Every structure is written in C-alpha cells, then in structure tokens.
Amino acid sequence: MFKLILSALSAGVLVCAAPAQAAAPAPAADQGRPIVIGRAYDLASATLKETRRINVYLPPGYPAAGKAYPVVYLIDGGEDEDFPHIAGLAQLGALGGAYREMIVVGVAGADRKRDLTYPSGDPRDRKDLPTSGGSAAFRRFLTEELQPWVKARYPAGGETALMGESLAGLFVVETFLRQPGAFDAYIAVSPSLWWDNGRLAKGSAALLAAQPPGRRALFLSIGDEGREMQAGVDDLTAALRAKPPEGLTWRYQPMPAEHHNSIYHPAALAAFRALFAEPAGR
C-alpha cells in the first residue's frame, strides 16, 4: 500500500514539475484603418437652442494659394444621410477636373420635419407633421450662425450654394424665393412642393417679381414621381419662364428615368457640372 502511495506521489511530483507549454498566440487580425472623408463638429445654436452636428469635406490640398472654392451647404448632411455620397461627388472635381473643387458643409438632420417646412395652412399637414413649421428659424441658423462659423474657419473666397432633396428641396426653394440673397446658388432636387397644398409654388410668380436684381443661380430637377410632386415643380418653372428675376441663371433638368429614391445622386452630378464648371481654357 505504501509503495502504491509513494508511486502515485512520485508521479504527481513529476507531473507538477513538468513546465507548462504556453499556447501559441493567435495571429493578430488586420483591423485596417479608418477612411476619413471629412471632419465633424458640434455647433451650439442660440437660434435653435440645441447643438447641431456639422460635417465638413475639404478638397485635397486645401487651401491652395489664390484659389477660390465654392462652399456647398448640404441639408440632410449627416454621416448616415447624404454627406458621404455628396462629398464623394465633390471629390470628382479634385480627381479628374469634372468641375471645380469645392467644400461641402453638411448639416446633420435633427427634426427635419420641423426645420425644413414653413407653417402650413392645411390641417392634414399639421396633423401628419405636428412639429412642422420651423424653416424660418432654421434659415436664421444657417445664415446668422453657420455661415459666419464656416467663413471664420475656411476662408474659401468663393460662392455659396444651398442644396437639398425632398423636404430639404422644399426648404431650398423656399429660401430661394423668400431670401434670395442668402446664397449664390440653389440646388433643389425633387422638392416637396406639395406641402401646404402647393401654396409656395402657386405664389412663386409674386415672390419672384419681388426679388431685387442680383446674380444667382438655380438648378431644379425631379424624377418620375407622380402628379402631386410634379404639379408644384410645373408651377414654379412656369413662373420662372414667364418672368425670371434680373440676374438669375436657372436650369430645369427633369430626369424621367429616375424616381424619388434614385434621383439625388445623378441630379447632384448634373448640378455640379452646370454650376461649378471649370472656366474655359483651363
């Protein structure tokens, strides 16, 4: 019995004394690195009484001495909204000279139904979008807070443009009609001019007639999106054809092969080509 115990203890000692073999470390996975297309900032707004996320794309080599860059203010300009694909289009100006290089300033959405609509007289609109009607305050934020903030950080020296699609397109058209001097150019894609029973578009002739002379540009586009969407665009373009304001350059480029969920990218490309073409001879 003693011999059995001694034998077992000896075996145990031998086992314990044997050095433990360390497991081979797993090869480190290649985590890659982030691809950065811009920088994000938080801008506190006294007008809106909230902090807004601002995303900025700068062309490669910015700033170049003596070079003026257009600044495109993009509504719905969040990282999970339209900023990535519009910044990608802006990059074409740097890659191949398809048009001028530009800065894109994306304003991320918060309550877009509030920010992008003016007060509607239609009870159905107010019921469906109960927070609507705040476009005037949002416009003050853009013109009185965001534009000075951008100019202080990015002295681009070029013109400005306001850009948006759908409800953001409605906001672009309203700004163009009611405060035409706020930006130098306006890009409205599939604007939701059905809002308020189409009152803005129906009153566009009077609003255009009240505009002072001045150089500015408008690019307007819509896809195959049904009569309700088309009617407001038709009213607006009819008013523009009848009596455009002095100094206005405008283009209407319908895209019947596109729909509401596919038009923004091709329309934005067409707008950049139209508004930011490189000067002849360059």
N, C-alpha and C positions, 0 to 999 in steps of 0.2 A: 504493500500500500504506500509506504514511504517513498519507494522508488518511483511509483506512478506519479505521486505529487511532485517529487523533485524533477521528474522528466517534464511534467507539464509546466512547472515554473521556469525551467530552463528554456523551454520552447517559447514561453511568454517573454522572457528577457530577450531572447534572440529577436523576436518579432518587434518588440518595442525599440530595440537598439538599432534596427534597420532604418536608414534615413528615408524620410518620406519623399516620394518623387513628385515634384511640383508639376501641375498641369501646364501644358504649353499655352501661352497667351493667345487668345483668338486674334486673328489679324484685324487691325483697325479698319472699320468700314470707311470708305471715302465719302465724307459728308458734303463734299463740294463747297461752293461759296455762293453767297447771295449775288444775284444780278441786280444792280441798282440802276433804276431809270430816273430817279428824282429824289427830292428831299421833302419831308413832311414837317409842317409847323403847326402849332396851336396858336390861334389868334383870338384873343378875348375881344368880344364886340360889345361896346356900350350901347349901340343901337339895338341889337338883337337880344342883349342881356344873356349871352351864352358864349361859349368858346367854340370856334369853328376850326376844323381841320383844313389846312391849305397844303396842297401838293404842288411842287414846282419841278418842271423839267427844264434844264438848260442845255442848249446845243453844245457839242464838243468844242472846246477851245474858247468858250465864253469867259471873259469878254475879249473880243478882238478889237484892237485899236481902230477907231474911226468907223466902226461898223454899227449900224442901227438895226435892232432886232424888233420885229413885231411881237407884241405880247398878247396871247390869246387867253382870255378869261373863260374858263370852261365850267359851265354849270353841270351839276352831277359829276364832279371831278374827283370822286373818291377812288381809293385803290380797288374797291370792289364795284366800281361804277365805270365811268368812261375814260378815266385818266390813262390807264395803260395803253388802250388802243389808239387814243388820240395822240399821246406822246410818241407812240410808235410811228404814226403818220408824220408827225413833226420831224422825226429823225430822218425821214427821206430827204428833207431839204439839205441835211448835212451829208448824207451818204452819196447822193447822186445828182444834186443840184436840180431836183424836180421843181423846187420852188425855194424861196428864201428860207434861211434858218430862222427859227422862232423860239420864243419862250412860251411855255404852256403853264398857266396858273390854274390848277384845278381846285374848285370849291366843293368839298365833300358835302353830300346831302345830309340834312338833319330831319326836318319835316318839310319835304319838298312840296307837299300839297298846300302848306301854309306859305312857303317862301315864293312859290312860282305862280301863284294865282292872285288876281285882284278880286275885290269883293263882288260876288255875283248877285244879280237880282233874281235869279232862278231858284225857287225853294228846293228843287231837286238837287242842285249843285251843293247848296248849303247842307242838305241832309246827307248826301253821299260823302262830302268832304267837309266835315264840321270844323276843322281847323283852318280852312282856306281863308284867303283874303289878305295875306301879308306881303304882297310883292313890293309895295312902296317902301316898307322898312328894309326889305332885303336889298332893294336897289340903293338905298342910302348906305347900307353896309358896304356894298361894292364900290360906290363912288367916293364916299367920305372916309372910309376906313381902309378897305383893302387896297384900292389903287395907290393911296399915299404910302402904305406899307411896302408895296411892291416897288414903287419908284425909289424909295429910300435904300432898298437892298439891291435892286437890279436896275441901274440906270441904263436902260436899253436904248433910249433915244429914238425909238421908232413909234409906229402907230399901235393902237389897241383895237382888239376885236372881242366881241361877246358872242359866245357860241353855246347852243343847246338844242336838244331834240325832245319832241313830245311836249310835256308840260314846260320843260325848260325852253323849248322853241316858242311856246306861247309867251313866256317871260321875255325872251329876246325880242319878239315882235312888239310887245307892249313897250319895252324900253325904247326901241327904235322909233315908235310912233309918239310916245309921250315925252321922252327926254333924249332927243336925237343926238345931242352933243356929248352924251356920256361916254361914247366910244366912237372910234373912227369907222369901224366896220361891224356888221352884224351878220351872223350865220344862224339861220333858223331852219332846222330840219324837221319835217313833219310836225309843224306847230299845232297844238291842240286848240285851234281857233273856234272849235265848237263850244268852248266854255262860255257860260252866260248867254246861251242861245246865239252865239256868234256876234255879240254886240261890238266887240273890239274891231273885228274885220268890217262889219257893216258901217261903222263910223270912221273907217280909215281915211276916206276921202277928206273929211273935215279936219282930221288930225294932220294929214299930210299938207293940207292948204295952210295950216297954222305954223308949219315949221319955218324957221329962218333959213336963208341961204347958207350953204356951207358944204364943204367936201366931205362926203361919207359914202359908204358902200353897203349894199345889202345883197346877200346870197340866200335864196329861198329854194327849198326842194321838198318834194313829197313823193311817196310811192303810190302803189295801187292799194288804197286804204279805205275805200268806201266813200259814199256820198257825204256823210256827216263831216268827215275830215276834209274832204276836198272843197266843200262849199265855202268855208272861210278863206282858204287859200285863193279860190277864184275871186272872191270879193276884194281881197287885198290886191291881187295882181291887176284886176280891172281898174282899181283906183290909181295904181302906180302907172298904168299905161295911159290913163286919161290925163293926168297932170302930175308928173313927178316933181318933187321939190327941186329947186335950183341947186346944182352941185352934187346931186345924188347919182351914183352909178349903181345899177341894180341888175341882177340876173335871176331869172326863174328857170330852174332846171329840173323838171319833173323826171322821175325815174320809175316808169310803169312796170318794169320788171322786178322791182323791189317791193317789200312790204314793211309794215311798221317795225318788225323785229329784225330787219336786214338792211335797212336803208342808210343807217347812220354812217357806217364806215365808207361806202362808196361816195356818199354825198359830201362827207368831210374831205375826202381826197379831191373831189371836184372843186370844192370851195377853196381849198388851199391853192390849187392850181390857178384859180380865177383871181383870187385876191392878193396872193403873195408871189406872183410870177417874178422870176429874176429879170432885171432890166435888160432890154435888148442889147446885144453886143457883148454880153458877159459869158 
